[in-house]
Amino acid sequence: MDHRLHDMADLRPPALSSKNTFEQRENFERWIYSNRMSLIIMNHSIPYTIRGALPEEENAKKFLRQLVDQFPSSEKS
């Protein structure tokens, strides 16, 4: 994941239009790429049975939140 985009990972940039600057287009494309790669890495890192229990998500940060909410860890002392 692009570390420059880490802080705004759950903030999808606004949709592109013909009025966007080159920098805005570049940031949008970086966000899309970073988000997609994050989802791919997370999906390949968890077992298939767990993947099937989670709804499809297009936002990596929301996907991770769903995973944490659905499968809370237990701390055994």
C-alpha positions in Angstrom: 0.0 0.0 0.0 1.3 3.4 -0.9 2.2 4.9 2.5 1.4 8.4 1.4 -2.2 7.3 0.9 -2.4 5.4 4.2 -4.1 8.1 6.2 -6.8 8.6 3.6 -7.2 4.9 2.8 -10.9 4.9 3.6 -11.6 8.2 1.9 -12.3 7.3 -1.7 -11.4 10.3 -3.9 -14.3 11.9 -5.8 -15.0 10.5 -9.2 -13.0 12.0 -12.1 -14.4 14.5 -14.5 -12.9 16.5 -17.4 -12.2 19.4 -15.0 -9.8 17.4 -12.8 -6.2 18.4 -12.7 -3.3 16.0 -13.6 -2.5 15.7 -9.9 -6.1 14.8 -8.9 -6.2 12.2 -11.6 -2.8 10.8 -10.5 -4.0 10.6 -6.8 -7.2 8.9 -7.9 -5.3 6.3 -9.9 -2.9 5.7 -7.0 -5.7 5.3 -4.6 -7.5 2.8 -6.9 -4.3 0.8 -7.4 -3.4 0.8 -3.7 -6.9 -0.2 -2.6 -7.0 -3.0 -5.2 -3.6 -4.4 -4.2 -4.5 -4.3 -0.5 -7.7 -6.3 -1.1 -5.9 -8.8 -3.2 -3.2 -9.3 -0.5 -5.8 -9.6 2.3 -8.0 -12.1 0.3 -5.0 -14.3 -0.5 -3.8 -14.2 3.1 -7.0 -15.6 4.8 -8.4 -19.1 4.4 -11.1 -19.7 1.7 -13.7 -20.7 4.4 -13.3 -17.3 6.1 -13.4 -15.4 2.8 -16.7 -17.0 2.0 -18.2 -15.8 5.3 -17.5 -12.1 4.5 -19.5 -10.0 2.1 -17.8 -8.6 -1.0 -16.2 -5.2 -0.3 -14.6 -2.7 -2.7 -12.8 -0.7 0.0 -9.8 -2.4 1.7 -10.2 -0.5 5.0 -13.9 -1.4 5.3 -13.1 -5.0 4.4 -10.6 -5.2 7.3 -13.1 -3.7 9.7 -15.7 -6.3 8.7 -13.1 -9.0 9.3 -12.2 -7.7 12.7 -15.9 -7.3 13.7 -17.0 -10.7 12.5 -14.1 -12.6 14.0 -13.1 -11.0 17.3 -10.0 -12.4 18.9 -10.1 -14.1 22.2 -7.4 -13.5 24.8 -6.8 -16.6 26.9 -4.6 -16.0 29.9 
